[in-house]
Amino acid sequence: MSRVLLADDSPHAQRMAERILREEGWEVISVSDGKTALLRFEDSAPDVIIADITMPEVSGIELCEFVKRKGR
């Protein structure tokens, strides 16, 4: 099963995305902020990351830059 890290600070958007992804067979790891997404990226090794661009503290863009630097 493929794993997706879903980072979104909107509970409604997060629930909808979780439901859709799980119905399609994805294992979903949901977090509600970018800071937690950084930590979960390290320990979960997701195949895909879906991130809201405008999250507090660490934005989705900063998360993408971090992943790019890590080179996974």
N, C-alpha and C positions, 0 to 999 in steps of 0.2 A: 504494500500500500504506500502510495506517495504521501509525503507530509508537507503541509503548508503552514507557514507562520502568518497569522492574520493579526495585524496591528491597526486598531481603529479606536478612537476615543468616543465614538458614538455607539451607545448600547444597541440602538435599533439597527444601524447598519451592520454591526458586528453579528447580531443574531441572525439577520437575513443571510449574510455571507456564509456564516457557519452552516446554516441549514442547507443552502444550495450546494456548498462544497462537500458536505457529508453525504448528501444524496448522490453525488457524483463519485463517491468512493474515496475521497480524500480523508486522511487523518488531519484534523485541524487543531492547531495550538493557537488559542486566542489570547491576546493581551490588549490592554486598554491604553497603553502609552508607549512611547518610543524607548524610554529608558529600560523598561521591562523587556521590550522586544530585543534590545541589544543582548541582554542576559540570556534570554531564551534561545536566541540565534546560536550562541556559543554552546549551549548544552543540548540542543535538540537536532541540530544539523538538518534544517528543512530543505526540501527540494525546491520550494517556491516560497517567495515572500510577497504578501499583498499588504501594502502599508498606506495609510491615510497620509497625505502630504502635510497637513496642518495639525499635528499633534503637539501638545505642550511639552516643554523641556527638550525632547529630541524629536525632530520632525522626521517625516518619511524620507525626505531627501537626505538628511544626515544619516539615517539608517542605511540607505542605499550606498552612500559614500563609505560608510564603515564596512559594509559587506564587500564592496569593490576593493578596498585596501587589504582586506583579509585574504582575498584571492581564492575563495572556494569555488 
